[in-house]
């Protein structure tokens, strides 16, 4: 297993899938060969009344994201759906990581860090915890007032945007309605384990058995979702929720990356009539379309993850018509 060295260049990473930090060795894989996601240790919460120490305030918080990362895109979609662009600022890293981690560079769709002048995202982690030795990930919710990370725990970030910002969000949008929260949470738990993280469990499996278990669970769940979406427009019925955002970011990357790169190759997304139409339906919304950059997505996975793709050649396909009519407007 590879240990990232400071001199690793131009691209290197931990082949087990926990994107490398040059200061620490790659974690040991479990004996089963299963992929284990790294911890997300910064778990502060924003609260409307400020009881958490991080009150909901316009202009106070900044999101660091990558368009390539599904976990980060979720926060960008929710920010856009709620109309919080003028409340929470946004910074985008270069999609291609080297041994130094996520970097701020000028380029199409990404740029320099205008909030703190960081060259690398790891500087935000070190500003929050001196000598921080752990996993460096996006999204990061940054507090401009205290000069530290509030959270890198992606499930919490979108929930707080949806529930704690009071008068600022678009009042016509409720992505986490109280009457549906238990159903949303149940769907999210299954989708996270078997789909969102499931594709990584396929791609970074270290044994045939671990891969088989992960890919079987993934496609059993896609089959279940296909049936669920046969009679309802969204996962909970006729209203778009947090659950749809969480599922969609994996579907958006499925045929372009996960099908081949992560060996999720039993079926393509386009082989599922309902799931594929559902994905196109969501793509008609600017919050989904305008936060999706297939060039960033493909270059990140195929170039950064050299343990899976040693040649780092980025494929030129697949050719997919995301603008094909979806025909789902009549579903409730």
N, C-alpha and C positions, 0 to 999 in steps of 0.2 A: 504494500500500500504506500502511496506517495506521501511524503512529507514536504510541504511547501517551503522552499528556501527563499531567502530574501532576494537572491539573484535570479529567481525564476522569471524568465522573460522569453518571448513576449506574453505568453499565456500559460498558466498552469493552474491546477486546482486539485483538491482532494478527490481522488477517483471514486471514493465511496459516496460522494454526493453532498457532503456538508462543505460548502464552498470554502476554500482554504484561506486561512489567515497565516501569513508567513511566520508568525511568532509561536505557533503551536503545532504539534504533530497531529496527523489525521487520527480521528478516534478509531478505536478497534471495532471491527464489525462483530456482531453477536455470532455465536457458533452456528446459528440457524441460517446465517447469510442474509437476514432481513435488513432492509434499510431502516435506520432509526434517525428521525429528524432531530436536529440540534435544538437545544433549549432557547427560549426567547425570554431573557431574564428581566427586561424592563417592562413592568406591567402596571404603570401608573394609569389612573383613570381620570378623565375629565368629568366634572359634575356641574350641573346647572347652578348649585348653591355654593360651589367652591369647597365643600367639605373634604374633598380628596386632596386639597392643596393645589389643584389645577382647575380653576374656575373657567367656565365657558365664556370666552371673550373674543370679540371680533379683532382680528389682526395680531393676536398673541401667538398663534401656533403656525407651524410650517411643516408640511409633509415632504419628506424625501422619498422618492419612488424611482422605480425603473419601469418603463413601459413593457419591458420583456417579462417581468416577474408577475405571475398570476396573483400572488398574495398582495403585491403592491397595487396592481391594477384595480383590485377590488375597492381600495380606498379612493382611488381617483374616480372610478365610476360613481360611487356613492356621493362624493363631494360634488360632482357635476349634476347628478340627479336632484340633489337637495338644493342646488343653487348657492353653494357655499364658496364659490370661487373668490369672492371679495372678502370673505371672512377668514379663510385658511389659505395661505400661500402655498406654492408648489415648486419643488426643485427636482430635476431629473438627472440621473447619473447616466454615464456611458453604458450601453448594454453589454459591452465586451469587458470582462474582468481579466486582470492578470494576477500575478502572485501577491500584489499589494491590495487587492480587493476592489470594491466599487469605487470608481473615480469620477470626478467632475471634469469634463473636457468639452470644449466647444464642438458642436456637430449638429447634424440634422436631427431634431427632436430632443436634444439634450444640451446642456450648457454648464457654465461655471456656476459655482455656488455664490449667489448674491447676498445671502443672509449672513454667513459666517466666514466666507472666503476659504472654506476647506478645499483641499486638493483631493482628499480621499474621505469617504464616509466614515472610515475607522476613527477619524479625528473627532467626530461627534460622540462616538462611544468612549473615547479616551477623555474627552472633556467632561463626560458624565461620571465615569469611573476610571480614575488614574490607573494605568497599567492593565486595562480591561483585557482578559485573555481569551474571551469566548468568541462565539459565532457572530459574524457581522452580516446583517441582513437588511433588506427593505421589505415593507415600508418602515420608516422611522417617523414618529410624531415628535417634533421638536418644540420646546417651549422657549420662545425668544426672551421672555422676561427673566427666567432663572438661568438660561444658557445651558440646558441639559435635556436629555431625552425623557419624554414622558413615557412613551411606550414603543416597543418594537413587536408587541404581541398582536399580530394582525387580526385575530378574531374580535378583540376588544375595540380596536380603533374604529371600525365602521359602526359598531353598535353605539359607541359614544357620539359619533357624528349624527346618528339618526335620532338619538333620544335626549341629548343634553344641551342642544344649542338653541332651544326656546324659540325666540321670535325670528331668527335669521333664516332658517330653511324655508323652502317653498311650502306653504301650508297645504297644497294639494297633493303632496307626496308624503306618504307614511310607509317606510320600508320595513318597519318592525312594529306593526300594530299590536296592541295589547291582546286583542281577541285571538290573534293567530300566533302568538309567541311560542306556545308550547309545540304547535305543529311545525313552525319554522325551525325551532331548536332540534326537534326530532329528525327532520329532513337534513339539517346541517350536519348533525352528528354522523349520519350514514354517508352523506356525500363527502364529507371531509375524509373519513377513514378509508373509504373504498374507491373514491374517484379523485378528489383533489390531491390527496396524499397517495392515493392508490397508484396513480401513474408513476410517481417517484419510486414507490415500492417495486414496481415492475422494472423501471429503468436502472435502478441501483441495486437490485438483488444480486447477491454473490453466490447463490446456488440455484440449481434448476428447480428444486423444490420450493424455495422462497419465491422465485419468479412465478411458478405455476400457481401457488396459492394466491399471489397478488393479482395476477392477470385473470384468474377465474373469478375472484371477488369483484374485480373491476367490471367485467362484462356481464356478470349476473346483475349488478346494480344498474348498468346502462340499460339492460333489458327491462328491468323494473321501471326505470324512469321513462323509457319508451312507452310502456303501457300506461303509466300515470298521465302522460302528456297527450294521450289519444283523445281525451274528452275535456281537458282543461287547458286554458291558454298558458297559465303559469303554474308553478309547482303547488301553490296553495289554492288555486282556483282562478278567479278573474282579476286578481290584483297582483302587480309586481311587488316582490318583497326581497329582503336580504338573501333569502334562499336562492332566488334566481340569479342574483349577482354572483354568489359563491360558485354555483354550478357553471355559469356561463364562461368564466375565465378559463376553465379547463377545456370546455368544448371548443372555445376559440382557437386553442393551441393543438387540438387533438390531431387533425389530419396533417397539419404543417410540421409538427414536431413529434408528438407522443407516439403516433402510429408507427413511425420508423425508428426514430432516435431512441425511444424508450421501449421498443418492442411490444407496444400495445396494438398488435397487428391482427387480432382475430376479425375485427370489423373496423371500418372507417366510420367517422361521424356521418358522412354522407350516405352510408348504408342504412341508417336509421331514419325512416321517413318523418316521424314526429319530432325526434330530437333535433334533426337537421333543420326542419322548418321552424322549430322553436328558437334555435340559435339565430337563424336569419331574421326572425321576428324581432328579437332583442337588438340585433345589429342595425335595424332601421332607426333606433333611437340614438341621437347624437352622443349621449353619455357613454354608450358602448362603442359606437363606431369611431368617435374622435379620440378615444383613449386606447385604441387598438392599433398597434404598429407591427405589422407582420415582418417587416425587415428587422426591427429591433429584436423581436421574438426569435426569429430563426438564427440571426447572428449570435445572439447570446447563447442559446443552447448548443448549436453546432460548433462554435468556435471556443467558447469557454470550457465546455465539458469534454476535454481532450481524452479523458479516461474512457469515454464511450465512443468518441469519434476522433481517433488519433490523427487522421489526415486534416481535420478541421475544415474540410470542404463543406460549404453551405449549399444544399440542394436548391435547384431553381424552381421546383414545383412544390406542392401540387397546384394545378390550375383549378380554382374553385370559384363559383359564382355566388358570392355572398349577397348579391342584389337580386337573385332569382325570387319572384313573388313567393311569399310564405303561406298565404291562404289561411291564416289562423285567426283572422279578425272576428269570425263568428263564434269562436269558442268562448265559453264562460268560465 
